[in-house]
Structures are given as C-alpha cells and as structure tokens.
C-alpha cells in the first residue's frame, strides 16, 4: 500500500475519506494548477481580481446552481485562492459555512467537505468551528465528518505532541458522548500519534481498536510496526510479526523495509535469516523477500563473511531475484577487496552481470581497488569494459 503515509495523503487529497461519490467530486483535482484553474474558471478569475472586501458580495452574485454543477469544485477554488491570497480563501470558507447554516443544510457530506478544505488551508480552528456549528444546528456528525476533523487536526501540520494530547482529550469526550469510531478514525489517530512520536497513544489506540473487534487496515499495521521499530523493541516486533503471519496477513514492501532497517541497525543477521525462512514458507512476495536478502547480504559483506555472502547471493538467484541496488553490489565488492579475494571477485562479477548492469560508480570502485592492489591486467580489463559501456 501506499506510503509514505496514507492518512497524510488523505489530508492533502481527501481521497480516502469514507464519503459518497458526491463528496469525492467536490474535492477532486487537488493538484490543480492555480494558473490553469483561474484561466478556465470565470469565478476564480473574478475572485482573484476583486479586493478582499468584495469577496462575499461577489459570491452572493453567483447563480446558486453554478455551485452545484458537475464542473464546479470547491477544492479547485480554494486551492487557487490559497496560493495567491489566503485571506480570500478563508473568506470563501466563511461564506460557505454561513450559507449552509442559514439554509439549514443537513447534508453531512457538505460539512465534511468544508472541514476537509479547512484542514487543507491549515485552519484547524475554523474546522473545529464548522464542526461545532453543525452540532449547534442539531446535526449529529457521522464517521465521515469525524474523520475529516481528525485529519484536519492531525495531518495538516498540527501534529506537535501538545496538539495530539488535546486531540486525545477531545476524542475521549466524543466517545464518551456516544460517538462510534471506525477503522478510518483509528487510522487517523494512530497516524497523527506516530507522526508526533507519541508511541503510547499509538499502542493505546491500536489496543482499543482490537478490543472493539475492529479489523485493522494495512496502514494501521504499518504504523504500529513502524512505532515498534522506532523504539527498537525487537521482541515485540517479533511477536507482532507472528500475529500478522498467523492471521494470514501479507508483509508489504514498506513493512519489509522498516523491518530490515531495524534489524540491520542492530547487526542481527541471524534473526534476519530466520525471518527470511519464515516469510519464504508463508509465500510472501518476491519483492518483500528481496529486501531481506539485501539486508542479509549487506551485513555479511560488512563483516567480510564472503562464504555467507556468496551462499546468500546464490539463494537469491535461485529465487529469480537480483540485487536491489547498486550500493549493495558495491558493498560486496569492497568486501572482496578488503579480503584480497580477487579471483572470487571476478566470479562474483561474472555471476551478476547477466542480471545487473554495473553503473559508472561501481566501475570506479573496481578501478580504484585494482589500482591500489597493483593488478594492472585486471585494471586494464575493467577500463576496456567501461569504454564498451560508454562510460569513458
């Protein structure tokens, strides 16, 4: 699944909020270029031209049906104004809320949209104002509205520990009042808590969710695992993985990358080997297994354990896999040079050249190593290869 962070992308694009189609449409084109949008939308052009004092009167003059047309997007309007005049964007949000309240708007999607837009312009106080105004109208928020508010608070640059603490209290008050959180709610809370490095809240929300019988989403599992790795709780990491695999979950590449990094930082190659064996038996994807092969080979290369390096490279090849990065190849080459195992280095290079094209920097490593060792014949051979590869 996506990462660098699904919930953060919700705050930026509102793509994963649990909204009906109409709300998704209202928040479409989140990456709209303000110049092209203003040139194609007469209303945006007018609002960009008029002074701040005339924003609301200009909006009043627009036919109400224009706001409900398929082509109109509040998101495009706010994005265009925010880039040139944040004050105008804020006035549009205020005008929209005022019209909704005076018109006794009861559509929850409209309020969720307005809250999400408030988060997009990083105006959390106004997002809270929209929420409380809706409640004052006697409108009970649903999950979509609540998730929009959480995303606005936690994912729009407001994830300091103090703000997460306040959000925790607010969430506790809402649940005490009868609000039922769902998996998207917990995604937002766990994401924000992790971003603020409030690991206790990450654990608490996850345990609360599990106690309610809510099945965690992949982004939640990623964040919980990331929190355990960040705290270097390897025993808990192992238990968490056992839970995931026992439940039939698949490890994705984001999880694999965090796991390998965590174990490599501690030099725990034997435990990586165990994990690789377990994941292979569980039919994990080749892309996931490759992360573990890479980590294992790096650790063996750093320790100059050439027998283990070559055995691991062979196993990787039998899986139909090749080196994930040129840096890994170069780490192995450096290990051969440190051990002065030049004939074995030649065999290694012959083995990988069919599946890995050596980059210029890798050839530079070889040139420097052979020159330092005084192996002129091998040096000449590498230089000739560089010429053939048009690196010289």
C-alpha positions in Angstrom: 0.0 0.0 0.0 0.9 3.4 -0.2 3.5 5.1 1.7 4.8 7.5 3.0 1.6 7.7 4.6 -1.9 7.0 3.5 -3.6 9.2 6.2 -1.3 12.1 5.4 -2.4 11.8 1.7 -6.0 11.9 3.0 -5.4 15.4 4.5 -3.8 16.5 1.2 -6.1 14.9 -1.3 -9.1 13.7 0.7 -9.1 10.6 -1.5 -9.6 8.0 1.2 -12.2 9.7 3.3 -15.3 7.5 3.5 -17.5 9.8 1.6 -20.2 9.1 -1.1 -19.3 10.0 -4.7 -20.6 13.5 -4.5 -18.2 14.5 -1.7 -15.2 12.9 -3.6 -16.2 15.0 -6.6 -16.3 18.2 -4.5 -12.7 17.5 -3.5 -11.4 16.4 -6.9 -8.4 17.8 -8.7 -6.5 18.5 -5.5 -3.3 19.1 -7.5 -5.0 21.6 -9.8 -2.6 24.2 -11.1 -3.8 27.6 -9.8 -2.9 29.4 -13.1 -4.8 26.9 -15.4 -7.7 26.7 -13.0 -8.1 30.5 -12.8 -7.9 30.9 -16.5 -10.6 28.2 -17.1 -13.0 29.2 -14.3 -14.5 32.6 -14.6 -15.5 32.7 -10.9 -11.9 32.1 -9.8 -10.7 34.8 -12.1 -13.2 37.3 -10.7 -12.3 36.4 -7.1 -8.6 36.8 -7.8 -9.3 40.3 -9.3 -11.7 41.8 -6.8 -10.4 43.3 -3.5 -10.8 41.3 -0.3 -13.7 43.5 0.8 -15.8 42.3 -2.2 -15.2 38.5 -1.9 -18.5 37.7 -0.2 -20.6 40.1 -2.3 -19.1 38.6 -5.4 -20.1 35.1 -4.2 -23.6 36.4 -3.5 -23.9 37.4 -7.1 -23.3 34.0 -8.4 -26.2 31.8 -9.5 -26.6 29.1 -6.8 -26.9 26.4 -9.5 -23.4 27.1 -10.6 -22.1 25.8 -7.3 -24.0 22.6 -7.8 -22.8 21.9 -11.4 -20.7 18.9 -12.1 -17.8 21.1 -13.3 -17.6 23.2 -10.2 -15.1 22.2 -7.5 -14.7 23.9 -4.1 -11.3 22.3 -3.9 -10.1 24.0 -7.1 -11.5 27.3 -5.9 -9.9 27.2 -2.5 -6.6 25.9 -3.9 -6.3 28.7 -6.4 -7.2 31.4 -3.9 -4.9 30.0 -1.2 -1.8 30.2 -3.4 -2.3 33.9 -4.1 -4.4 35.2 -1.2 -5.0 33.0 1.9 -7.3 35.7 3.2 -9.6 35.4 0.2 -9.7 31.6 0.6 -10.7 31.9 4.2 -13.5 34.4 3.4 -14.8 31.8 0.8 -14.9 29.2 3.6 -16.7 31.6 5.9 -19.2 32.5 3.2 -19.9 28.8 2.5 -20.5 28.0 6.2 -22.8 31.0 6.6 -24.9 29.9 3.6 -25.1 26.4 4.9 -26.2 27.4 8.3 -28.8 30.0 7.1 -30.1 27.4 4.6 -30.4 24.8 7.3 -28.1 22.5 5.3 -28.3 19.0 6.7 -26.1 17.1 4.3 -23.3 15.6 6.3 -21.1 15.4 3.2 -21.2 19.2 2.8 -19.9 19.7 6.3 -17.2 17.0 5.9 -16.1 18.7 2.7 -15.9 22.1 4.4 -13.9 20.6 7.3 -11.5 18.9 4.9 -11.0 22.2 3.0 -10.3 23.9 6.3 -7.6 21.4 7.0 -6.1 21.8 3.6 -5.6 25.5 4.2 -4.3 24.6 7.7 -7.0 26.4 9.6 -7.9 23.9 12.3 -9.7 26.4 14.4 -12.2 27.0 11.6 -12.5 23.3 11.0 -13.5 23.0 14.7 -15.9 25.9 14.2 -17.6 24.2 11.4 -18.0 21.0 13.5 -19.4 22.8 16.5 -21.7 25.0 14.3 -23.1 21.8 12.8 -23.7 20.3 16.2 -25.4 23.6 17.3 -27.8 23.1 14.4 -28.8 19.7 15.9 -27.0 17.8 13.2 -25.3 14.6 14.6 -21.9 14.0 12.9 -21.1 10.7 11.2 -17.8 8.9 10.7 -17.1 10.9 7.5 -17.4 14.2 9.4 -15.4 13.0 12.3 -12.6 11.6 10.2 -12.4 14.8 8.3 -11.9 16.7 11.5 -9.3 14.3 12.8 -7.4 14.5 9.5 -7.6 18.3 9.6 -6.2 18.4 13.2 -3.5 15.7 12.9 -2.4 15.8 9.3 -2.2 19.4 8.4 0.9 20.5 10.2 -0.6 20.3 13.6 1.0 17.1 14.9 3.0 18.5 17.8 2.8 16.5 21.0 0.6 19.2 22.6 -1.9 19.1 19.8 -2.1 15.3 19.8 -2.7 15.5 23.5 -5.5 17.9 23.1 -6.9 15.7 20.3 -6.8 12.7 22.5 -8.9 14.5 25.1 -11.4 15.7 22.5 -11.7 12.2 21.1 -12.3 10.8 24.6 -15.0 13.3 25.2 -16.7 12.4 21.9 -16.6 8.7 22.5 -18.0 9.3 26.0 -20.9 11.1 24.3 -21.6 8.1 22.2 -19.6 8.5 19.0 -18.6 5.2 17.5 -15.2 5.2 15.9 -14.4 3.1 12.9 -11.2 1.9 11.2 -10.7 5.2 9.4 -10.9 7.0 12.7 -8.2 4.9 14.2 -6.1 5.2 11.0 -6.1 9.0 11.5 -5.5 8.9 15.3 -2.6 6.3 15.0 -1.0 8.2 12.1 -1.1 11.5 14.0 0.2 10.0 17.2 3.1 8.3 15.3 3.9 11.5 13.5 4.2 13.2 16.9 6.2 10.2 18.2 3.6 9.7 20.9 4.1 6.0 20.9 2.0 5.4 24.0 -1.0 6.8 22.1 -0.2 4.6 19.1 -0.3 1.5 21.3 -3.4 2.6 23.2 -5.5 3.3 20.1 -4.4 0.1 18.5 -5.3 -2.0 21.6 -8.6 -0.1 21.9 -9.4 -0.8 18.3 -8.6 -4.5 18.6 -10.6 -4.8 21.8 -13.6 -3.5 19.9 -13.2 -6.2 17.3 -12.4 -3.8 14.5 -10.2 -5.4 11.9 -7.1 -3.2 11.4 -6.3 -1.9 8.0 -2.9 -2.3 6.3 -1.9 1.4 7.0 -2.6 0.8 10.7 -0.5 -2.3 10.8 2.3 -0.4 9.0 2.2 2.4 11.6 2.1 0.1 14.6 5.1 -1.8 13.2 6.9 1.4 12.5 6.4 2.5 16.1 7.8 -0.7 17.4 10.8 -0.5 15.1 11.4 3.2 16.1 11.6 2.1 19.7 13.8 -0.9 18.8 11.5 -3.3 20.7 12.7 -6.3 18.8 10.9 -8.8 21.0 7.6 -7.0 20.4 8.4 -6.7 16.7 8.9 -10.5 16.5 5.6 -11.1 18.4 3.7 -8.6 16.1 5.1 -10.4 13.0 4.0 -13.7 14.4 0.5 -12.3 14.9 0.4 -10.9 11.3 1.6 -14.1 9.7 -0.6 -16.3 11.9 -3.6 -14.2 10.8 -2.8 -14.7 7.1 -1.6 -11.1 6.6 0.9 -10.4 3.9 4.0 -8.3 4.6 4.3 -5.4 2.1 7.5 -3.7 1.0 7.0 -0.7 3.4 6.9 -3.2 6.3 9.8 -5.2 4.9 12.0 -2.0 4.6 11.3 -1.0 8.2 12.0 -4.5 9.5 15.3 -4.9 7.6 16.5 -1.4 8.6 15.7 -2.2 12.3 17.5 -5.5 12.4 20.4 -4.2 10.3 21.0 -1.3 12.7 21.4 -3.9 15.5 23.5 -6.3 13.3 21.0 -9.1 13.9 21.8 -11.1 10.8 20.8 -14.4 12.3 17.3 -13.1 13.1 17.0 -11.8 9.6 17.8 -15.2 8.3 15.1 -16.7 10.5 12.6 -14.1 9.2 13.6 -14.8 5.6 13.0 -18.5 6.1 9.6 -17.9 7.8 8.5 -15.4 5.1 9.6 -17.8 2.3 7.4 -20.6 3.8 4.5 -18.1 4.1 4.7 -17.4 0.3 5.4 -13.7 0.7 6.0 -11.8 -2.5 9.5 -11.9 -4.2 9.7 -8.1 -3.8 9.4 -8.5 0.0 11.9 -11.3 0.1 14.4 -9.3 -1.8 14.5 -6.7 1.0 15.6 -9.4 3.4 18.1 -10.9 1.0 19.6 -7.4 0.6 19.8 -6.8 4.3 21.4 -10.1 5.0 24.0 -9.7 2.2 24.9 -6.2 3.4 25.5 -7.5 6.9 27.7 -10.4 5.7 29.6 -8.0 3.4 30.3 -5.6 6.3 31.7 -8.5 8.3 33.7 -9.8 5.4 31.9 -13.2 5.6 32.5 -14.0 2.0 31.3 -17.6 2.2 28.0 -16.4 3.6 27.8 -13.6 1.0 28.2 -16.0 -1.9 25.8 -18.5 -0.4 23.1 -15.8 0.0 23.7 -14.4 -3.5 23.2 -17.9 -4.8 20.0 -18.4 -2.8 18.7 -15.1 -4.1 19.4 -16.1 -7.7 17.6 -19.4 -7.2 14.5 -17.3 -6.3 14.9 -15.5 -9.6 16.0 -12.3 -7.8 18.9 -10.0 -8.3 20.5 -7.2 -6.4 18.0 -4.4 -5.4 20.5 -1.6 -5.5 24.0 -0.7 -6.9 25.1 0.2 -3.4 24.6 -3.4 -2.3 26.8 -4.6 -5.1 29.5 -2.1 -4.2 29.4 -3.2 -0.5 30.1 -6.7 -1.7 32.9 -5.6 -4.0 34.6 -3.6 -1.1 34.4 -6.8 1.0 36.3 -8.8 -1.7 38.9 -6.1 -1.9 39.4 -6.0 1.9 39.9 -9.7 1.8 42.1 -9.5 -1.3 39.9 -12.2 -2.8 40.4 -11.1 -6.4 39.6 -14.3 -8.2 36.4 -14.7 -6.2 35.5 -11.1 -7.1 35.8 -12.0 -10.8 33.5 -15.0 -10.3 31.0 -12.7 -8.4 31.1 -10.1 -11.2 30.6 -12.7 -13.9 27.6 -14.1 -11.9 25.7 -10.8 -11.6 26.5 -9.2 -14.9 23.7 -11.1 -16.6 21.1 -9.5 -14.3 22.7 -6.3 -13.1 24.2 -3.6 -15.3 27.1 -2.0 -13.5 26.9 1.7 -13.1 29.7 4.2 -13.5 30.3 4.5 -9.8 30.6 0.7 -9.5 33.3 0.6 -12.2 35.1 3.5 -10.3 35.2 1.2 -7.2 36.8 -1.6 -9.3 39.3 0.8 -10.9 40.3 2.2 -7.5 40.6 -1.3 -5.9 42.6 -2.9 -8.7 44.9 0.1 -8.9 45.5 0.1 -5.2 46.2 -3.7 -5.4 48.6 -3.2 -8.3 46.7 -5.5 -10.6 47.4 -3.8 -13.9 45.9 -6.6 -16.0 42.6 -6.6 -14.2 42.6 -2.8 -14.2 43.1 -2.7 -18.0 40.2 -5.2 -18.4 37.8 -3.0 -16.3 38.8 0.1 -18.3 38.1 -1.7 -21.5 34.6 -2.7 -20.2 34.0 0.9 -19.2 34.8 2.0 -22.8 32.5 -0.6 -24.2 29.7 0.6 -21.8 30.4 4.1 -23.0 31.4 5.3 -19.5 34.7 6.7 -20.9 
